[in-house]
């Protein structure tokens, strides 16, 4: 006999509902969302399980960002609950909302929400638990922070380019060197006016770029001439506007460099954790999957044994298409599901984009899917290639196997 515990989570409280296999409510209670509240809830769960008696306990919480993480991990790791064969499920809120539609006549309260979650647990068919070892949790915190910083860096660079256009609107059309190179960023942070740049000797500007760029320019004089050409061709600003733009550019440069420095520190920490995860070597054996993609995929999947097969991994990532069939009709054009782990989906799609350029099999598959339709060719082909990559990732992680191009990888069932 199983005991089902549905928990509605908020930042301050945990509302719990205990349910038996027949769907009868055994107990409801509300506790604070902190260590003391979770401990009291644990004691009540243990007491209810022993009274039933229950051979297994299923606990479910909605995956509500940071609010559900602490209670879920606490209940998952508790020794007394582990002794009673407890499984903790973090459930996609969309799944609960869809399930709630069958009870449309019910009110919307925290207690009823907990009952709905317990009822959904009772129906079963929830294959993914919260089981993740500490190294995966630590890696996930790092990779998600890296994801956050990379997107911030992209936005900051776009903002920088907008303000650079105010300063020197002809710069990007005349200068073929990277705007974000160290030498050019140093020059822009010096707050030279356009007239000062235009009037400098080419040799002096070239020497400046050579020094700041640490001799990385193959032809610093050519770059210097291009910069001067851009300065002469650009609109002039009034002194008050130019001073403001210079300050904004300098602030943006500091922000860009700060994020880049933070990314280096995160990459070092990610590399240290990856060194202790066997699956990292398996994924990095795939051409095109580097440290970043391997870490991102492993951090979101965790232990591959959490999933029954590769289809479950794909569904967890949101790389599954719904079937539409009625009678003898089956639609060919179907939509991808909108649920799933967006971080895992992001890393799989980005990894697929890299792998297709380095592995002939994936490159051929991508081109085949690309040529099948006249619209959205790249996006469609890339997502389908990511779906193909899921199968390879699942096999390599499940078997502890390295990837050899041209050699078939098989599951234990084959």
TAJOQUI-V346206 format. One record per run of one state. SS is the DSSP state (alpha for helix, beta for strand, coil for the rest). FROM is the first residue (numbers start at 1). TO is the last residue. Records with the same first field share a line. If there is no record, write none. Layout:
SS = FROM-TO  FROM-TO
This chain:
coil = 1-1  10-12  20-24  33-34  53-55  63-66  78-78  84-85  92-92  104-109  124-133  168-170  175-181  190-193  200-201  213-219  234-238  275-277  285-290  302-303  307-309  318-320  322-324  327-328  331-335  337-341  356-359  371-376  400-414
beta = 2-9  13-19  25-32  56-62  86-91  321-321  325-326  329-330  336-336
alpha = 35-52  67-77  79-83  93-103  110-123  134-167  171-174  182-189  194-199  202-212  220-233  239-274  278-284  291-301  304-306  310-317  342-355  360-370  377-399
